[in-house]
Amino acid sequence: MRGSTYAELRGPAEADIRRSAPLLTVPIPQQSLERLVEVGLPHLRARARVAWERPQLRSSLFGFGVAARVRGPRNSPIGDARAALEQALAGATEAGVAHAARPRAFGGGRFAPGGSHVDRRWERFGGWEFTVPSLLVAFHDGQASGSLTLRADSAPSPDDVDCFVQETLERSTDGPGALDPGGQSEPASPEGWQQKVAAVLAEIAAGRYQKAVLARPVDVPLPGVDVGAVLSRLADRYPGCFIFKYRSRAGDWLGASPERLASLEDGVLRALCLAGSRPRGGDEAADDRLRDELLSSPKEREEHELVRAAIASSIGPFCLTMAHPSEPAVVRMANIQHLSTPFEGKIRPGASLLDVVASLHPTPAVGGSPRREALEAIDRIEEMDRGWYAGPIGWVDFDGEGEFAVGLRSGLVGAESARLYAGAGIVAGSNPANEYAETETKLRPLRESLAGA
């Protein structure tokens, strides 16, 4: 994605494109980096515009300020972002930057473009949006590094870099603004949501589709929220998850997703099929019993196979080689366990990670099968704007490699309230009460982290 850059480029329906000098990325001076490290992870988490953490891998990225941003309208699919980013990042150069702190565009997109329900808060996120931070702080294997990305014609002199770093951090606020309640749908009662599940089951029995993932929102009042503390709790309790944050004027989109959508590193493409679940048991024997139930359940295995086959079909055309285990394994998290099948392949020349993301999303794990019929049912029966819930979230570097997760176990957090989301896959044999209980289990990570429990 290298060579003229745009400070801000909007999607096809928005024409105010401003040309500026190419981007230049340089290392943060050591004294500035030491000051940033001293403030501590909770403070960086609270103030960052974007955050991406893999606690189990001892990897954290925090971005501040905006060097460049690209955005598409609500009806624009995330696949449109590749051309916009290539245009925005053309001519970008680096000088002496550590690999861990190399510049990246962080962002994501809607679960589905458009839709018949509109929550005004999600309009500020766009159909998709990517931001290149001005200041990036990276922690990897206990080592800290950092970089500054600026337009080449406005980069500070070496004597002014330290001042610029401090000003960028100081301009970043500690918390999100208040959420705009306008246009949001009211959460259904437990009985009302289970009636929606029953409606999906009736359509599955009639042969209209095989699976649809039905989600529900939960509104949580907050007397004030410390986003840094929330993200710290998520990182401590769910180290195997992708801990993410993306700030807009509408609030902080954050969560702890267990599900990789796709990653690309050194030409190797990886994806994950995560579908079929059971809660964790109260002791080892109960845990193992629930695991065995999961592995032997025809319903859960069928649901997993739908997702596995769809992923293989979606990424196959982009790969020279592709491999995955013949049988799923069980992965355990703090409060839930899932059937899991990893994929790995060598990407074809000319293919990009964003191409793969656009082809994969939404998988049957978060949408349904067949895709078109399931998405129509979700829009019609859920009666809400999912926004970025269950959409792609992640980053791509200036060479087109990167990492995306599915925006699950997530919520839109404001200064005084939050809207959390969770869903369950509905297939023949699903039980509405059990599916509701599953969504309650999936809501726990963020609920408890917001409450400080």
GUDRENMAR-252139 format. One record per residue (C-alpha): residue in one letter; y, z, x; residue number from 1. Coordinates in steps of 0.25 Angstrom, whole numbers, padded with zeros to 4 digits. Layout:
// residues N
resn; c2; c3; c1; resi
a; Y; Z; X; NUM .
...
***
This chain:
// residues 453
resn; c2; c3; c1; resi
m; 0000; 0000; 0000; 1 .
r; 0009; -0002; 0012; 2 .
g; 0024; -0010; 0015; 3 .
s; 0043; -0011; 0002; 4 .
t; 0042; 0002; -0006; 5 .
y; 0047; 0007; -0019; 6 .
a; 0053; 0021; -0021; 7 .
e; 0049; 0020; -0035; 8 .
l; 0041; 0010; -0042; 9 .
r; 0037; 0010; -0057; 10 .
g; 0027; 0004; -0065; 11 .
p; 0027; -0010; -0071; 12 .
a; 0035; -0006; -0083; 13 .
e; 0046; 0001; -0075; 14 .
a; 0054; -0009; -0066; 15 .
d; 0064; 0000; -0058; 16 .
i; 0058; -0003; -0045; 17 .
r; 0066; 0002; -0033; 18 .
r; 0064; -0004; -0019; 19 .
s; 0065; 0005; -0007; 20 .
a; 0061; 0006; 0007; 21 .
p; 0046; 0008; 0011; 22 .
l; 0040; 0021; 0012; 23 .
l; 0039; 0028; 0025; 24 .
t; 0030; 0040; 0027; 25 .
v; 0031; 0050; 0039; 26 .
p; 0025; 0064; 0042; 27 .
i; 0032; 0077; 0038; 28 .
p; 0037; 0084; 0051; 29 .
q; 0028; 0096; 0055; 30 .
q; 0039; 0106; 0052; 31 .
s; 0041; 0101; 0038; 32 .
l; 0026; 0100; 0036; 33 .
e; 0024; 0115; 0040; 34 .
r; 0035; 0119; 0030; 35 .
l; 0028; 0112; 0019; 36 .
v; 0015; 0118; 0022; 37 .
e; 0021; 0132; 0023; 38 .
v; 0025; 0131; 0008; 39 .
g; 0011; 0132; 0004; 40 .
l; 0002; 0123; -0005; 41 .
p; 0006; 0129; -0018; 42 .
h; 0021; 0126; -0015; 43 .
l; 0017; 0112; -0011; 44 .
r; 0009; 0110; -0024; 45 .
a; 0020; 0115; -0033; 46 .
r; 0030; 0106; -0027; 47 .
a; 0022; 0093; -0024; 48 .
r; 0025; 0081; -0033; 49 .
v; 0011; 0077; -0030; 50 .
a; -0001; 0085; -0025; 51 .
w; -0016; 0081; -0022; 52 .
e; -0026; 0091; -0017; 53 .
r; -0040; 0091; -0013; 54 .
p; -0042; 0106; -0010; 55 .
q; -0057; 0104; -0006; 56 .
l; -0053; 0094; 0004; 57 .
r; -0041; 0102; 0009; 58 .
s; -0032; 0091; 0005; 59 .
s; -0018; 0092; -0002; 60 .
l; -0007; 0083; -0004; 61 .
f; 0007; 0086; -0009; 62 .
g; 0018; 0076; -0011; 63 .
f; 0033; 0079; -0014; 64 .
g; 0045; 0069; -0017; 65 .
v; 0044; 0055; -0021; 66 .
a; 0044; 0043; -0010; 67 .
a; 0039; 0033; -0020; 68 .
r; 0033; 0033; -0034; 69 .
v; 0027; 0022; -0043; 70 .
r; 0024; 0023; -0058; 71 .
g; 0018; 0015; -0069; 72 .
p; 0021; 0017; -0084; 73 .
r; 0011; 0024; -0093; 74 .
n; 0004; 0011; -0097; 75 .
s; 0002; 0007; -0082; 76 .
p; -0012; 0009; -0076; 77 .
i; -0013; 0016; -0063; 78 .
g; -0019; 0003; -0057; 79 .
d; -0004; -0002; -0057; 80 .
a; 0000; 0009; -0047; 81 .
r; -0007; 0001; -0035; 82 .
a; 0003; -0010; -0035; 83 .
a; 0015; -0001; -0038; 84 .
l; 0011; 0008; -0026; 85 .
e; 0008; -0004; -0017; 86 .
q; 0022; -0009; -0020; 87 .
a; 0029; 0005; -0018; 88 .
l; 0022; 0008; -0005; 89 .
a; 0023; -0005; 0001; 90 .
g; 0029; -0004; 0016; 91 .
a; 0026; 0011; 0017; 92 .
t; 0024; 0016; 0031; 93 .
e; 0019; 0029; 0037; 94 .
a; 0022; 0035; 0051; 95 .
g; 0013; 0046; 0057; 96 .
v; 0009; 0052; 0044; 97 .
a; -0004; 0061; 0043; 98 .
h; -0015; 0054; 0035; 99 .
a; -0016; 0066; 0026; 100 .
a; -0001; 0065; 0023; 101 .
r; 0000; 0050; 0021; 102 .
p; 0008; 0045; 0010; 103 .
r; 0002; 0044; -0004; 104 .
a; 0006; 0040; -0018; 105 .
f; 0001; 0051; -0028; 106 .
g; 0000; 0048; -0043; 107 .
g; -0009; 0045; -0054; 108 .
g; -0009; 0039; -0068; 109 .
r; -0012; 0040; -0083; 110 .
f; -0026; 0042; -0088; 111 .
a; -0023; 0029; -0096; 112 .
p; -0011; 0020; -0096; 113 .
g; -0003; 0020; -0109; 114 .
g; -0010; 0027; -0121; 115 .
s; -0005; 0030; -0135; 116 .
h; -0001; 0044; -0132; 117 .
v; 0011; 0048; -0124; 118 .
d; 0015; 0061; -0118; 119 .
r; 0029; 0060; -0112; 120 .
r; 0025; 0069; -0100; 121 .
w; 0015; 0058; -0095; 122 .
e; 0026; 0047; -0096; 123 .
r; 0032; 0053; -0083; 124 .
f; 0019; 0051; -0075; 125 .
g; 0018; 0036; -0079; 126 .
g; 0006; 0028; -0081; 127 .
w; 0004; 0031; -0066; 128 .
e; 0013; 0036; -0055; 129 .
f; 0012; 0037; -0040; 130 .
t; 0021; 0045; -0031; 131 .
v; 0023; 0044; -0015; 132 .
p; 0028; 0058; -0011; 133 .
s; 0040; 0059; -0001; 134 .
l; 0033; 0071; 0005; 135 .
l; 0018; 0073; 0006; 136 .
v; 0011; 0085; 0012; 137 .
a; -0004; 0085; 0015; 138 .
f; -0014; 0095; 0018; 139 .
h; -0028; 0091; 0023; 140 .
d; -0038; 0100; 0030; 141 .
g; -0028; 0110; 0032; 142 .
q; -0018; 0101; 0039; 143 .
a; -0005; 0098; 0033; 144 .
s; 0003; 0085; 0035; 145 .
g; 0014; 0078; 0027; 146 .
s; 0022; 0065; 0026; 147 .
l; 0036; 0060; 0020; 148 .
t; 0036; 0047; 0013; 149 .
l; 0050; 0041; 0011; 150 .
r; 0057; 0028; 0010; 151 .
a; 0059; 0022; 0024; 152 .
d; 0074; 0021; 0021; 153 .
s; 0076; 0035; 0017; 154 .
a; 0066; 0043; 0026; 155 .
p; 0073; 0055; 0033; 156 .
s; 0076; 0056; 0047; 157 .
p; 0066; 0064; 0056; 158 .
d; 0077; 0076; 0056; 159 .
d; 0077; 0076; 0041; 160 .
v; 0063; 0075; 0037; 161 .
d; 0061; 0090; 0037; 162 .
c; 0072; 0092; 0027; 163 .
f; 0067; 0080; 0018; 164 .
v; 0053; 0087; 0017; 165 .
q; 0059; 0100; 0013; 166 .
e; 0069; 0094; 0003; 167 .
t; 0057; 0086; -0003; 168 .
l; 0049; 0098; -0005; 169 .
e; 0061; 0106; -0011; 170 .
r; 0064; 0095; -0021; 171 .
s; 0050; 0097; -0026; 172 .
t; 0049; 0107; -0038; 173 .
d; 0039; 0118; -0039; 174 .
g; 0034; 0114; -0053; 175 .
p; 0034; 0104; -0064; 176 .
g; 0044; 0102; -0075; 177 .
a; 0042; 0105; -0089; 178 .
l; 0032; 0096; -0097; 179 .
d; 0038; 0087; -0108; 180 .
p; 0030; 0091; -0120; 181 .
g; 0035; 0078; -0128; 182 .
g; 0024; 0068; -0133; 183 .
q; 0012; 0077; -0129; 184 .
s; 0000; 0078; -0138; 185 .
e; -0004; 0091; -0143; 186 .
p; -0018; 0097; -0137; 187 .
a; -0029; 0096; -0147; 188 .
s; -0036; 0109; -0152; 189 .
p; -0050; 0111; -0146; 190 .
e; -0055; 0107; -0160; 191 .
g; -0046; 0095; -0160; 192 .
w; -0050; 0090; -0146; 193 .
q; -0065; 0092; -0150; 194 .
q; -0062; 0083; -0162; 195 .
k; -0057; 0072; -0152; 196 .
v; -0070; 0073; -0144; 197 .
a; -0078; 0072; -0157; 198 .
a; -0070; 0059; -0160; 199 .
v; -0073; 0053; -0146; 200 .
l; -0088; 0057; -0148; 201 .
a; -0088; 0049; -0162; 202 .
e; -0082; 0037; -0155; 203 .
i; -0093; 0038; -0144; 204 .
a; -0104; 0039; -0154; 205 .
a; -0098; 0027; -0161; 206 .
g; -0099; 0019; -0148; 207 .
r; -0085; 0017; -0145; 208 .
y; -0086; 0023; -0131; 209 .
q; -0095; 0031; -0122; 210 .
k; -0085; 0042; -0117; 211 .
a; -0071; 0046; -0119; 212 .
v; -0064; 0058; -0111; 213 .
l; -0056; 0066; -0120; 214 .
a; -0045; 0075; -0114; 215 .
r; -0036; 0085; -0120; 216 .
p; -0023; 0092; -0116; 217 .
v; -0020; 0107; -0115; 218 .
d; -0006; 0112; -0114; 219 .
v; -0003; 0124; -0106; 220 .
p; 0010; 0132; -0106; 221 .
l; 0014; 0137; -0093; 222 .
p; 0025; 0148; -0090; 223 .
g; 0028; 0141; -0077; 224 .
v; 0018; 0134; -0068; 225 .
d; 0016; 0134; -0053; 226 .
v; 0010; 0121; -0050; 227 .
g; 0008; 0125; -0035; 228 .
a; -0001; 0136; -0040; 229 .
v; -0008; 0128; -0050; 230 .
l; -0012; 0117; -0040; 231 .
s; -0016; 0128; -0030; 232 .
r; -0026; 0134; -0040; 233 .
l; -0032; 0121; -0043; 234 .
a; -0033; 0118; -0028; 235 .
d; -0040; 0132; -0026; 236 .
r; -0049; 0131; -0038; 237 .
y; -0053; 0116; -0038; 238 .
p; -0054; 0112; -0024; 239 .
g; -0063; 0100; -0027; 240 .
c; -0053; 0094; -0036; 241 .
f; -0040; 0085; -0034; 242 .
i; -0028; 0094; -0036; 243 .
f; -0016; 0085; -0040; 244 .
k; -0002; 0086; -0045; 245 .
y; 0008; 0075; -0049; 246 .
r; 0022; 0079; -0053; 247 .
s; 0031; 0071; -0062; 248 .
r; 0043; 0075; -0071; 249 .
a; 0033; 0078; -0082; 250 .
g; 0025; 0088; -0074; 251 .
d; 0014; 0090; -0064; 252 .
w; 0001; 0083; -0066; 253 .
l; -0009; 0091; -0059; 254 .
g; -0023; 0095; -0059; 255 .
a; -0037; 0097; -0052; 256 .
s; -0045; 0085; -0054; 257 .
p; -0060; 0085; -0050; 258 .
e; -0061; 0070; -0051; 259 .
r; -0058; 0059; -0041; 260 .
l; -0055; 0046; -0047; 261 .
a; -0055; 0038; -0034; 262 .
s; -0051; 0040; -0019; 263 .
l; -0050; 0030; -0008; 264 .
e; -0050; 0034; 0007; 265 .
d; -0053; 0025; 0019; 266 .
g; -0058; 0014; 0009; 267 .
v; -0068; 0023; 0003; 268 .
l; -0067; 0024; -0013; 269 .
r; -0072; 0037; -0020; 270 .
a; -0072; 0040; -0034; 271 .
l; -0079; 0051; -0042; 272 .
c; -0086; 0051; -0056; 273 .
l; -0084; 0065; -0062; 274 .
a; -0090; 0066; -0076; 275 .
g; -0098; 0076; -0083; 276 .
s; -0096; 0091; -0083; 277 .
r; -0100; 0105; -0085; 278 .
p; -0092; 0118; -0083; 279 .
r; -0096; 0127; -0071; 280 .
g; -0105; 0139; -0074; 281 .
g; -0102; 0154; -0072; 282 .
d; -0113; 0155; -0061; 283 .
e; -0121; 0147; -0052; 284 .
a; -0133; 0146; -0062; 285 .
a; -0124; 0142; -0073; 286 .
d; -0116; 0132; -0064; 287 .
d; -0129; 0125; -0061; 288 .
r; -0134; 0125; -0075; 289 .
l; -0121; 0118; -0079; 290 .
r; -0123; 0108; -0068; 291 .
d; -0137; 0105; -0072; 292 .
e; -0132; 0103; -0086; 293 .
l; -0122; 0093; -0081; 294 .
l; -0131; 0085; -0073; 295 .
s; -0142; 0084; -0084; 296 .
s; -0132; 0081; -0096; 297 .
p; -0134; 0067; -0101; 298 .
k; -0120; 0068; -0107; 299 .
e; -0113; 0072; -0094; 300 .
r; -0122; 0062; -0086; 301 .
e; -0118; 0050; -0095; 302 .
e; -0103; 0054; -0094; 303 .
h; -0104; 0054; -0079; 304 .
e; -0112; 0041; -0079; 305 .
l; -0101; 0034; -0087; 306 .
v; -0090; 0038; -0077; 307 .
r; -0099; 0035; -0065; 308 .
a; -0102; 0021; -0070; 309 .
a; -0087; 0019; -0073; 310 .
i; -0083; 0023; -0059; 311 .
a; -0093; 0014; -0052; 312 .
s; -0088; 0002; -0060; 313 .
s; -0073; 0005; -0058; 314 .
i; -0074; 0007; -0043; 315 .
g; -0085; -0003; -0039; 316 .
p; -0076; -0015; -0039; 317 .
f; -0067; -0008; -0029; 318 .
c; -0078; -0004; -0019; 319 .
l; -0086; -0012; -0008; 320 .
t; -0096; 0000; -0009; 321 .
m; -0098; 0011; -0019; 322 .
a; -0108; 0023; -0020; 323 .
h; -0110; 0035; -0029; 324 .
p; -0122; 0045; -0031; 325 .
s; -0132; 0041; -0041; 326 .
e; -0132; 0055; -0048; 327 .
p; -0120; 0063; -0051; 328 .
a; -0118; 0077; -0044; 329 .
v; -0111; 0089; -0050; 330 .
v; -0097; 0094; -0044; 331 .
r; -0093; 0108; -0047; 332 .
m; -0078; 0112; -0049; 333 .
a; -0073; 0126; -0052; 334 .
n; -0075; 0125; -0067; 335 .
i; -0083; 0112; -0070; 336 .
q; -0094; 0103; -0064; 337 .
h; -0095; 0088; -0065; 338 .
l; -0105; 0077; -0063; 339 .
s; -0099; 0069; -0051; 340 .
t; -0102; 0055; -0044; 341 .
p; -0094; 0051; -0032; 342 .
f; -0092; 0036; -0029; 343 .
e; -0088; 0031; -0015; 344 .
g; -0086; 0016; -0011; 345 .
k; -0078; 0007; -0001; 346 .
i; -0066; 0001; -0008; 347 .
r; -0064; -0014; -0007; 348 .
p; -0053; -0020; 0001; 349 .
g; -0040; -0021; -0008; 350 .
a; -0044; -0011; -0018; 351 .
s; -0035; 0001; -0019; 352 .
l; -0038; 0015; -0024; 353 .
l; -0028; 0013; -0036; 354 .
d; -0037; 0001; -0040; 355 .
v; -0049; 0010; -0041; 356 .
v; -0041; 0021; -0048; 357 .
a; -0037; 0011; -0058; 358 .
s; -0051; 0006; -0060; 359 .
l; -0057; 0019; -0061; 360 .
h; -0048; 0026; -0070; 361 .
p; -0051; 0031; -0081; 362 .
t; -0065; 0034; -0078; 363 .
p; -0075; 0038; -0089; 364 .
a; -0073; 0052; -0084; 365 .
v; -0059; 0053; -0089; 366 .
g; -0058; 0041; -0099; 367 .
g; -0072; 0037; -0105; 368 .
s; -0081; 0025; -0106; 369 .
p; -0079; 0014; -0109; 370 .
r; -0065; 0016; -0104; 371 .
r; -0056; 0008; -0113; 372 .
e; -0063; 0014; -0126; 373 .
a; -0063; 0028; -0120; 374 .
l; -0048; 0027; -0117; 375 .
e; -0044; 0022; -0130; 376 .
a; -0052; 0034; -0137; 377 .
i; -0045; 0044; -0127; 378 .
d; -0031; 0039; -0131; 379 .
r; -0035; 0039; -0146; 380 .
i; -0042; 0052; -0147; 381 .
e; -0035; 0061; -0136; 382 .
e; -0022; 0058; -0142; 383 .
m; -0014; 0062; -0130; 384 .
d; -0008; 0056; -0117; 385 .
r; -0017; 0059; -0105; 386 .
g; -0006; 0055; -0096; 387 .
w; -0012; 0057; -0082; 388 .
y; -0023; 0066; -0086; 389 .
a; -0036; 0060; -0081; 390 .
g; -0028; 0049; -0074; 391 .
p; -0029; 0046; -0059; 392 .
i; -0021; 0055; -0050; 393 .
g; -0021; 0054; -0035; 394 .
w; -0014; 0047; -0023; 395 .
v; -0015; 0034; -0015; 396 .
d; -0010; 0032; -0001; 397 .
f; -0002; 0021; 0004; 398 .
d; -0015; 0013; 0008; 399 .
g; -0020; 0014; -0006; 400 .
e; -0031; 0025; -0003; 401 .
g; -0030; 0039; -0010; 402 .
e; -0037; 0048; -0021; 403 .
f; -0036; 0049; -0036; 404 .
a; -0042; 0059; -0045; 405 .
v; -0043; 0060; -0060; 406 .
g; -0032; 0068; -0066; 407 .
l; -0041; 0079; -0072; 408 .
r; -0040; 0094; -0073; 409 .
s; -0025; 0091; -0074; 410 .
g; -0012; 0095; -0082; 411 .
l; 0002; 0091; -0083; 412 .
v; 0010; 0103; -0079; 413 .
g; 0024; 0107; -0082; 414 .
a; 0033; 0119; -0079; 415 .
e; 0029; 0126; -0093; 416 .
s; 0017; 0119; -0098; 417 .
a; 0005; 0110; -0094; 418 .
r; -0004; 0100; -0101; 419 .
l; -0018; 0100; -0096; 420 .
y; -0029; 0090; -0099; 421 .
a; -0044; 0090; -0099; 422 .
g; -0054; 0080; -0104; 423 .
a; -0069; 0078; -0107; 424 .
g; -0078; 0066; -0107; 425 .
i; -0084; 0064; -0121; 426 .
v; -0097; 0056; -0122; 427 .
a; -0108; 0056; -0132; 428 .
g; -0114; 0070; -0133; 429 .
s; -0101; 0077; -0130; 430 .
n; -0098; 0090; -0137; 431 .
p; -0083; 0092; -0141; 432 .
a; -0083; 0107; -0139; 433 .
n; -0090; 0105; -0125; 434 .
e; -0080; 0094; -0121; 435 .
y; -0068; 0103; -0125; 436 .
a; -0074; 0114; -0116; 437 .
e; -0075; 0104; -0105; 438 .
t; -0060; 0101; -0106; 439 .
e; -0057; 0116; -0106; 440 .
t; -0065; 0117; -0093; 441 .
k; -0057; 0106; -0087; 442 .
l; -0044; 0112; -0091; 443 .
r; -0047; 0125; -0083; 444 .
p; -0043; 0121; -0069; 445 .
l; -0028; 0118; -0073; 446 .
r; -0027; 0128; -0084; 447 .
e; -0031; 0140; -0075; 448 .
s; -0023; 0135; -0063; 449 .
l; -0011; 0134; -0072; 450 .
a; -0013; 0148; -0077; 451 .
g; -0016; 0153; -0063; 452 .
a; -0029; 0158; -0067; 453 .
***
